[in-house]
């Protein structure tokens, strides 16, 4: 067995301590034995260098977090948040906070507008977001995908519908959206989502095996690679909330849900 802090080496060869070779001068027949040793030495050195770089990077990152926490305790955080809150007259734009994002009134549903027309928005306008239909995506197809590895274009509609999409930027990573940044009472309501649906539309209840609302946080870095002496890159986040579709509610409550719904139920069940 190979026991390594970073897992098995990319190249591993069994030791041949009991094998002896009679090498003739000038012959290249057994040169591969020496190449293997050189390759292993190079790999070990590379992994050691990477480990040292990451350790330095991690120490630098934690030090910056500690400094930020001390600064927040001093009272600067509240003053900066109040000054960073955008005015109601300001058109939709990416929310850029000098400190950690905490209040939903600053950004939720305010930074990007939904585009509802069939054509594309004019160049230079926006930013916008638009609903997707879930079709045309290459997805896995059963039965027995593990064996046959078949894929094809999706034919069903989206199981969840987007209700808000926002662009955020802060000096720290935007994380822990549910509960901490967006309290439960600020989540999109079912009544508002079903306002344009006909009467009698299936409604979500706590007995549904799928969540009513899900959040996807697309985190995009501004920098690439690990550089120990560079400050932590919080990047930008596109935070979207999705509400379960009435068709998904009906399918998930049936005795035999469709394969895609059943797989989603299993995913959320852990």
C-alpha positions in Angstrom: 0.0 0.0 0.0 1.1 3.6 -0.6 0.7 5.9 2.3 1.2 9.6 1.3 -0.1 12.9 2.7 -1.3 13.9 -0.8 -2.6 10.5 -1.9 -0.9 8.0 -4.3 1.7 9.3 -6.7 0.7 9.7 -10.3 3.3 7.1 -11.2 4.0 4.2 -8.9 6.2 1.3 -9.6 6.8 -1.8 -7.5 10.3 -2.0 -5.9 12.4 -4.8 -7.3 14.9 -5.3 -4.5 15.3 -9.0 -5.4 15.9 -8.4 -9.1 19.4 -8.0 -10.5 20.3 -7.2 -14.1 23.5 -7.7 -15.9 24.0 -4.5 -17.9 26.4 -4.4 -20.7 28.5 -1.2 -21.3 26.9 0.9 -24.0 23.6 -0.9 -23.9 20.3 1.0 -23.3 18.3 -2.1 -22.6 17.8 -1.3 -18.9 17.7 2.6 -19.0 14.0 2.6 -18.1 15.0 1.5 -14.5 17.0 4.7 -14.1 14.2 6.8 -15.7 11.7 5.5 -13.2 13.9 6.6 -10.3 14.4 10.0 -11.7 10.7 10.4 -12.4 9.8 9.5 -8.8 12.4 12.0 -7.4 11.0 14.7 -9.6 7.4 14.0 -8.6 8.3 14.0 -4.9 10.1 17.4 -5.3 7.1 18.8 -7.1 4.7 17.7 -4.5 6.9 19.1 -1.7 7.0 22.5 -3.5 3.3 22.6 -3.9 2.7 21.7 -0.2 5.0 24.5 0.9 3.3 27.0 -1.3 -0.2 26.0 -0.1 0.9 26.1 3.5 2.2 29.7 3.1 -1.0 30.7 1.2 -3.3 29.2 4.0 -1.4 31.0 6.7 -1.6 34.3 4.8 -5.4 33.8 4.3 -6.1 33.0 7.9 -4.1 36.1 9.0 -6.2 38.3 6.8 -9.4 36.8 8.2 -8.3 37.5 11.8 -7.4 41.1 10.9 -10.9 41.5 9.3 -12.6 40.1 12.4 -10.8 42.4 14.7 -11.7 45.4 12.5 -15.3 44.4 12.6 -15.3 44.3 16.4 -14.0 47.8 16.5 -17.3 49.2 15.0 -16.1 50.1 11.5 -18.3 47.4 10.0 -21.6 49.1 10.7 -20.5 52.5 9.4 -19.2 51.0 6.2 -22.4 49.0 5.6 -24.6 52.0 6.0 -22.5 54.0 3.5 -22.4 51.1 1.0 -26.2 50.6 0.8 -27.4 51.7 -2.7 -30.0 54.4 -3.1 -33.4 53.5 -4.4 -32.9 55.9 -7.4 -29.8 54.1 -8.5 -30.5 51.8 -11.6 -29.8 48.0 -11.2 -26.1 47.3 -11.0 -23.7 44.8 -9.4 -23.7 45.4 -5.6 -20.2 46.2 -4.4 -19.8 46.2 -0.6 -16.6 47.2 1.2 -17.4 44.7 3.9 -19.1 41.4 4.3 -22.6 41.3 2.8 -25.2 40.9 5.5 -28.5 42.7 4.7 -30.9 41.4 2.0 -32.3 44.9 1.6 -29.0 46.0 0.1 -29.1 43.6 -2.8 -31.8 40.8 -3.0 -33.7 41.2 -6.3 -32.1 44.7 -6.8 -29.0 44.2 -8.9 -30.3 42.5 -12.0 -33.6 42.8 -13.8 -35.4 39.8 -15.5 -35.5 40.0 -19.3 -38.9 38.7 -20.4 -38.9 39.4 -24.2 -38.1 36.8 -26.8 -35.2 38.7 -28.4 -31.9 39.6 -26.8 -31.6 43.0 -25.0 -29.9 45.8 -26.8 -26.1 46.1 -26.5 -25.0 48.3 -23.6 -28.2 47.8 -21.5 -28.6 45.7 -18.5 -27.5 43.7 -16.7 -30.4 41.2 -17.1 -31.2 37.6 -16.4 -33.7 35.4 -18.3 -35.6 32.2 -17.6 -34.3 29.0 -19.0 -36.5 26.1 -20.2 -34.2 23.3 -19.3 -34.2 21.8 -22.8 -31.2 21.1 -25.0 -28.8 20.3 -22.2 -26.6 17.2 -22.6 -27.6 14.9 -19.6 -27.0 11.3 -18.6 -29.5 8.8 -19.9 -30.5 5.5 -18.4 -30.9 2.7 -17.8 -27.5 1.6 -16.5 -25.6 4.8 -17.3 -22.5 3.5 -15.5 -22.1 0.8 -18.0 -23.2 2.4 -21.3 -22.3 6.0 -20.6 -25.1 7.3 -22.9 -25.9 11.0 -23.0 -28.6 13.0 -24.8 -30.4 16.3 -24.9 -32.9 16.9 -22.1 -36.5 16.9 -23.2 -38.3 18.0 -20.0 -38.9 21.5 -18.6 -36.9 22.9 -15.7 -38.0 21.4 -12.4 -37.3 24.8 -10.7 -38.0 28.3 -11.9 -35.6 31.3 -11.2 -37.2 34.1 -9.3 -34.2 36.3 -8.6 -30.6 36.6 -9.7 -28.1 39.1 -8.3 -24.5 40.0 -8.8 -22.5 40.6 -5.7 -19.0 41.7 -4.8 -17.4 42.0 -1.4 -14.0 42.0 0.2 -14.7 38.5 1.5 -16.3 35.5 -0.2 -20.1 35.5 -0.2 -21.1 32.3 1.5 -23.8 30.7 3.7 -26.6 32.4 1.9 -29.6 30.6 3.5 -30.3 31.6 7.1 -27.3 33.9 7.6 -27.4 36.3 4.6 -31.1 35.7 3.7 -33.4 34.9 6.6 -36.3 32.6 6.0 -38.8 35.4 6.1 -37.0 37.1 3.2 -37.2 34.1 0.9 -39.5 34.4 -2.2 -43.0 33.5 -1.2 -45.1 30.8 -2.9 -48.1 33.2 -3.2 -46.0 35.6 -5.3 -44.6 32.8 -7.4 -48.1 31.3 -8.2 -49.7 34.7 -8.9 -49.6 34.2 -12.7 -50.6 30.5 -12.5 -54.2 29.3 -13.0 -56.4 28.4 -9.9 -55.9 24.8 -8.7 -52.2 24.7 -9.5 -50.3 22.2 -7.3 -48.8 23.9 -4.3 -45.8 22.9 -2.3 -46.4 21.6 1.3 -44.0 20.4 3.9 -44.9 16.8 3.0 -43.2 17.3 -0.4 -39.8 15.5 -0.5 -38.2 18.4 -2.4 -37.4 21.9 -1.0 -39.6 24.8 -2.0 -36.7 27.1 -2.7 -33.1 26.4 -3.6 -30.2 28.8 -3.9 -27.3 28.5 -6.3 -24.2 30.6 -5.6 -21.9 30.9 -8.7 -18.6 32.1 -7.3 -16.2 33.4 -9.9 -12.6 34.3 -9.0 -10.7 37.3 -10.4 -7.3 35.6 -10.0 -6.0 32.1 -10.9 -3.4 29.9 -9.2 -2.1 29.9 -5.7 0.3 32.8 -4.9 1.3 33.0 -1.2 2.1 36.7 -1.2 -1.1 37.8 -2.9 -4.1 38.9 -0.9 -7.1 36.6 -0.8 -9.3 36.9 -3.8 -13.0 37.0 -2.8 -14.1 37.2 -6.5 -17.7 37.9 -7.4 -20.9 35.9 -6.8 -24.0 35.5 -8.9 -26.7 34.4 -6.4 -29.9 33.0 -7.8 -33.0 31.7 -6.0 -35.2 29.1 -7.6 -38.8 28.1 -6.7 -40.1 24.6 -7.3 -42.4 24.3 -10.3 -46.0 23.1 -9.8 -45.3 20.1 -12.2 -42.4 19.1 -10.1 -44.5 19.1 -6.9 -47.1 16.8 -8.5 -44.4 14.5 -9.9 -42.5 14.3 -6.6 -45.7 13.3 -4.7 -46.7 10.6 -7.1 -46.1 6.9 -6.3 -43.6 6.5 -9.2 -41.8 9.8 -9.9 -40.1 10.3 -13.2 -36.4 9.2 -13.2 -35.1 12.8 -13.1 -37.4 13.8 -10.2 -36.5 10.6 -8.3 -32.8 11.4 -8.7 -33.3 14.9 -7.4 -35.2 13.6 -4.4 -32.3 11.2 -3.7 -29.9 14.1 -4.0 -31.6 16.3 -1.5 -32.1 13.3 0.8 -28.3 12.9 1.0 
